[in-house]
Amino acid sequence: MKVDFIHRIQHIGIPAHDLEVSIPFYERLGFENVMESPFEFDGGFGTCVMMKNHEVIVELYQMPEKQLAEIKKRTNGHVDHFAIDVTDVDHAYETLKKAGFEILEETPTFLQFWKNGTRFFNVKGPSGEIIEFNQIL
């Protein structure tokens, strides 16, 4: 199988305990808040913030209160996923589905992030890591 749609890491996702603390921390490292958007998850609302420094993007997201309690209990490792930039999310999805990868969504998901939205899906790795394949529209 030839995989020709992987170009670069798009972002690294970190669940934040408190965005009011996390955003200034990353700003001190030279990152700039380039996108902020609310999202709905399991009946609650969270916030996603993309922090960028040159070509490095860190996605900070604060989950709704129900999920935030579990995240705060984690003691080892808070990097949740890394995202790979793709130009055609449908092609990537079909290719990996046919190859038998464990895909966590039934179809690529749309979120109203960035200017025109984004579509993505996630693959579960052998050690439980999550690899997101993401197309910014």
C-alpha positions in Angstrom: 0.0 0.0 0.0 1.4 3.4 -1.0 0.4 6.2 1.4 1.0 9.5 -0.6 -1.3 11.9 1.4 0.9 12.5 4.5 2.7 15.8 4.2 3.5 17.1 7.7 2.3 17.1 11.2 -0.5 19.6 11.4 -0.8 20.0 15.1 -0.4 18.4 18.5 -3.5 18.2 20.7 -3.3 18.9 24.4 -6.3 18.8 26.7 -6.0 21.9 28.9 -7.2 22.1 32.5 -7.8 25.8 32.3 -7.4 27.8 29.1 -7.0 31.0 31.1 -3.7 29.6 32.4 -2.6 27.6 29.3 -3.0 30.4 26.7 -0.7 32.8 28.5 1.8 30.0 29.1 2.1 29.3 25.4 2.1 33.0 24.6 5.2 33.3 26.8 6.8 30.7 24.6 6.1 32.9 21.5 2.9 31.2 20.4 0.0 33.3 19.1 -3.7 32.5 19.4 -4.7 32.1 15.8 -8.1 30.4 16.2 -10.6 30.0 19.0 -13.9 28.1 18.7 -16.5 26.5 20.9 -17.5 22.9 20.3 -20.2 20.6 21.6 -19.3 17.2 23.1 -21.6 14.7 24.8 -24.2 17.3 25.9 -21.7 19.9 27.1 -19.6 22.7 25.5 -15.8 23.1 25.4 -13.4 25.5 23.7 -10.6 24.8 21.2 -7.7 27.2 20.8 -5.0 26.9 18.1 -1.7 28.4 19.3 0.9 28.9 16.5 4.6 29.8 16.5 6.0 29.8 13.0 5.0 26.4 11.6 4.3 24.7 15.0 0.7 24.5 16.0 -0.5 23.3 19.4 -4.2 22.7 19.9 -5.3 23.5 23.4 -8.8 22.3 24.2 -10.8 22.5 27.3 -13.4 19.8 27.5 -16.9 20.2 29.1 -16.9 19.8 32.9 -17.9 16.2 32.8 -14.8 15.1 30.8 -12.5 17.7 32.4 -12.7 15.9 35.8 -11.1 12.8 34.2 -8.5 14.8 32.4 -7.4 16.5 35.5 -6.8 13.1 37.2 -4.3 12.1 34.6 -0.8 11.8 36.0 1.4 10.7 33.1 1.2 12.4 29.7 -1.3 14.9 28.5 -0.6 14.9 24.8 -3.8 13.5 23.5 -3.2 13.2 19.8 -1.1 14.4 16.9 -2.7 15.5 13.6 -1.4 14.9 10.1 -2.2 17.5 7.4 -3.9 15.9 4.4 -5.2 17.6 1.2 -8.0 15.1 0.6 -9.5 13.7 3.8 -12.0 11.4 1.9 -9.1 9.8 0.0 -7.1 9.3 3.2 -10.2 7.8 4.9 -11.0 5.4 2.2 -7.3 4.3 1.8 -6.9 3.6 5.5 -10.3 1.9 5.8 -9.5 -0.5 3.0 -6.1 -1.2 4.6 -7.8 -2.3 7.8 -6.8 0.5 10.1 -8.9 1.0 13.2 -10.8 4.2 12.4 -12.8 5.8 15.2 -15.4 7.6 13.2 -18.0 6.3 10.7 -17.1 9.1 8.3 -14.8 12.2 8.4 -16.2 14.8 10.8 -16.8 18.5 10.1 -16.0 21.2 12.7 -16.4 24.9 12.2 -12.8 25.6 13.0 -10.6 27.9 11.0 -12.1 30.2 8.4 -14.0 27.6 6.4 -14.1 24.6 8.7 -12.1 21.4 8.9 -12.8 17.7 8.3 -11.0 15.0 10.1 -11.0 11.4 11.3 -8.9 9.5 13.9 -7.0 6.2 13.7 -6.1 4.3 16.8 -2.5 3.3 17.0 -1.1 0.0 18.5 -0.3 1.6 21.9 -3.6 3.5 22.1 -2.2 6.7 20.6 -4.6 8.7 18.4 -3.5 9.9 15.0 -5.8 12.5 13.4 -5.9 13.0 9.7 -7.1 16.6 9.1 -8.0 18.7 6.1 -8.4 22.4 6.7 -11.1 23.6 4.2 
